[in-house]
């Protein structure tokens, strides 16, 4: 079985053909736990080619499922472009709807992509049964947060400053992720409040990501979309921002939907397991 490992701003996925995987007889959750530990990845994408793109399923490194992942979609699209299944656009079918990934530039093994993240949903009672009227901010055991769905659940926490020790954020992220008020658990983003005086400029946003099923991660596209959606709704930013990452800023913009321009690398392609 051939696997690809992809990386988008440090968020890594293993990409696997579902047809080849089914021949192994393994179960997806068990395989995801094993291969993510071996390949140091955050999740696995199991895909089947479809018209102009692919259908796919995401399994996190702890074996749990996920509805959507922008970085997972970017990784899958880069494999579809590299293998010639798609040329300049990939239509990906998710449980949250169809998403289109456009190829901006290809310089193997690097791909610059424009990822369609859709629009936010602030009224999703499946993820957030506690929603009440027009209320925006909620509180869980002293942690104020803003709930929003980007196809998967997010709790955005706005900070006035980051603590010197991120251990407190890891603790709060774990508490929120597994809180009983979230029936399907939740992703958590701790974002530094932007300078409202520079609202007309394109702000560089700093965020600490705690992903459901994976824990701390350097970057999340759905998390970035959640942060953008909340800050935009509160009037703290305009129609664009850049997300700070260890590999450079990631542009985010609102057109008729939220778009993220990501840089994705195919780290390697190999036979798995090695002894077969």
Secondary structure, DSSP 4 states (H G I P E B T S, - for coil): -EEEEEEETTEEEEEEEHHHHHTTT--HHHHHHHHHHHHT-SEEEEEEEETTEEEEEEEETTS-EES--HHHHHHHHHHHHHTTS-SSEEEEEETTEEEEEEEEEEETTEEEEEEE----BS--TTT-TT--TT--EEEETTEEEEEEESSSEEEEEEESS--S-THHHHHHHHHHHT-TT-TT--EEEEEEPP-GGGTTS-EEEPEEEEETTTEEES--HHHHHHHHHHHHHTTSS-SEEEE--TT--EEEEESSSEEEEEEEEEEEEEESSTT-
